């Protein structure tokens, strides 16, 4: 049976891109630790290891969280520091964010991250320097290019590949999407994972596996916290961030029952890495 990757973007309910908060969020309303524990418990039940893309500023504020994730054998990767969209950063600001997050992860997990995911898939043609910076800092893979309109490249590849711009040194893992005559549907995570029928997600994973490729799914701790607080947001952004999140946990369980999963780091092992095309 083929291995896939279930990945978690470790951020709290108030980490929503493009929303300016006028005041800080009181610590007693933070929910990320308890929600992440819920995910860890389910993963342990199925003996599945996952990749956790950790927000550096949050890890610094919740040092026991990364230690817990690493202690249970999961991979800790970088989600940047501030949750700023990468295309709003300069190359030097991006380097600084990576360095800050690397320091925190190394202190708490005991190793440097080899994977990165940008907030809201904010790596695109507008940021041609990003992958060179990642290679420069020793990263082995990125998971920031989404084959979707508006937040990615709708013509982007739907399978893992090695980036020719880096000489094949950096592997790209796009999230699962479902191709339709309307275009690609975001079934691999976020609002799409919670909204579309689970059977559609399952069939999409199965088709990708049948083609010889792993599927990459993603979720956030808030996706398994239906009673958590919510920011006041415009309707569409509110739905994308919070809508139907009470459905996420049983859907994850169903996928864990039907498919096998591992970390993204395992999916760049030498015997697999060279099977991915250079693009």
N, C-alpha and C positions, 0 to 999 in steps of 0.2 A: 504493500500500500504506500502511496506517495505521501511525503511530508509537506506540510504547509506551515505558515507562520501566523500566529495570533499575537499581535503587538498591542501595547498599551501606551498611550500618551499620558504621562503622569503629570496632571495639572488639576487645579481645583475648579469648582463650579463657576467662579468669577473670571477665569482666564478665557475671555472671548476676544478674538482679534478684532481690531477696528473699533473698539469701544473704550472711550476714555472714562476712567473712574474718578470722580471728583473727591473721593475720600477713601482712605484705606479700609480694608475689610477686617473687622474685629476677629481676633484669633479664635474666639469661642464659636465663630460661625464657620470655621474651616471644616471641610468634610473629607478631604482627600485621603487621610490616613485610614479612616474606617471603611471608606469605599474601596480603597486598594486592598485592604485585608479581605474584603468580600471576594474580590477577584482571585486573590492568592488562595483562598480556601477552595474555590471551585477548581482552580488549576491543580492543586494538590490532590484533590479527589480523583482526578484523571491522570495523575502523574505526568503532567505536561509542563514543559519549560517554555517560557515566553521571553520576548524582548520588551523591556520597559524603557521607553524614551522619556527620560527624566528632565524636567525643567530645573535648571540650575538654581535659580533663586528660591524655588520651593524646597529643593533638597537641602539648601543651606539653612532654611528655616525649620525644616522637619528632618533632622539628621538621622533619626532612627528609621525612617521610612526606607531609604536606600539600603541601609544595613540589613533590614528585614528582607527586602527583595533579593539582595545578593546572597544572604545566608540560606535562602531556600533554593539556590541554584539557578536563578533566572539571570538573563543577560541584562546589564544596565548600559544603556546607550544615551546619547545626548539629544535633548530637545531644545538646545539653546539656553540662554540665561533669562531673558526678560519677557519672552513671548511676543516680541516685536516681529512683525513681518520682515523676512529677510530682505526683500527688495526695498525696504525703508532704511536699511543699514548700509554704511559704506564698507568696503572690504576690511578696513582696519577695525571698525566697530564689530564686524562679524568675527574677526580673529579674536578680539578681546572677549566677546561673549563665549566663544568656544573655549578659550583658555580658562575663564572663570569656572565654567561648568566642568571642565576636565579636572581642575583642582579639587572641586567638591566630590566628584565621583571617585577619584583616586583615593581621597581621604576616607570615604565612607564604604566603598565597595572593594578597595584594594587593587584596582587596576584602572587603566585609562580606557575610555570608550573607543570602539572601532566603528561605530555606526552613528548616523545623524539623521534626524528628521526635522524639517522646518515647520514652524507653526503655520497652519492653514495652507500647506503645500505651496509656500511662497517662494519657491525656487523656480525660475523660468528663464526665458530668453532675455528677460530684463536683468538677470544676474549671471552673466557669463563667467564671472570670476569665482563663483562659489565652489565648484568642484576642484579647481586648482588649489584653493585654500584648504579644502578638506584633505586632499592628498598630501599637501605640504605639512599638515599636522598629524599625518599618520592614520587617517581614517581608511577603512577598507570598503565601506559601503555607505550609500545614501538611500533614503526612502522618502524623497520630497517631491518627486515629479509625478503628478497625477494626470492620467489620460482623460481629463474632463475639461469642458469649456469653463470659462470664468475663473477657475482657480487652478488651471493647469494648461495642458496642451491636448486638445481633443483628438489630435492625430498621433499622440504619443503611443509608444509601445505598451502593451498590456501584460508583457511577460518580463522577467528579469533579464538584464543585459549589462554588458560592460561598456563604459563610456569611452568611445574612441578619443575624445578630447583629452583624456588622461592616459592615453596609451593602454587602455584596458585595465589600469590599476584600480579603478573605482567601479564597484558594481552598483547598479541602480535597481531598487525593488519598488515598482509602482504598486499602489493598492489595487485590490480586486475591483473591477468594474464589469458590468454586464452589457455587451454590445446589443443594440436594437436598431431598428430602422429610424428611431428618433435620435440615435446617438448613444453614447455610453451612459449607463446608469450607475450611480455611486453605491453599489450594493456591498462594498467591502468594509464600510464603517460609517460612523456619524449618523445623520438623519436617515440616509438611505438604508443602512443596515437595520435600523429600528422600524422603518416604515414599510419597505417592500416585503412580500411574503418570504418566510424563511426557506420555503421550497425553492424560490428563485435564487437565493444565495447558495443553497446547496448544489443546485444544478450548475451554477456558474463555477463553483469550486471544482466540481466533478469534470466539467468540460476542460478546464484549464489543466487539471491533472492528467486527463486523457491525452492532452497534447504534449505531455512531458514537462510541464512547468508547475511550480508551486504557486499557490494563491497566498496573498498577503492581506490579512484582515486587521482592522484596528478598532480600538475603543478607548473611551476615556473613563476614569473613575465615576464621573457624574452620570454616565450612561447606566450605571447599576445602582443609582441612588435616587429613586423616584420621588422621595420626600424631601430632597434637598432644596435649599433656597434658590432663587433665580433672579438674575438681573432684569431690570426693566429694559426691554429691547424692542426694536422695530419687529413687526410681525414675522417676516421671513427669517430674520436672524434668530429670533426667539425660537421658532420651530426647529431651525437647524441645530441650535445649541441644546435645547431641552425637550423638544417634542417627542412623544411616545417613548420616553426613556424607561418607562416601567416594563417594556418588552425586552430589554437587552439581555438580562441574565438568563432567562429560559432559552432564548435563541442561542446564546453562547453554549449553554449546556448541550443543546441539540447538535450543534456542530462538533463539539468535543466527542460526542457519542458516535458520530458518523465518519470523522476524519482524524488523521494523525497530524500533530503539530510539533514544531521545534522552534529554536531561536533562529533569528536571521544570521547570527554568527555561524551557526552550524550549516546554513545554506550557502556559505561562501567557502566551505571546506574545498581543498584542492580538487577532489574528484568531481565536485559539482560546479565549481567556479568556471572551469574551462568548457563546460557545456553551454554556458550563456554566450550569446553572440556579442561581438563588438560592434557598436553602433556609433 
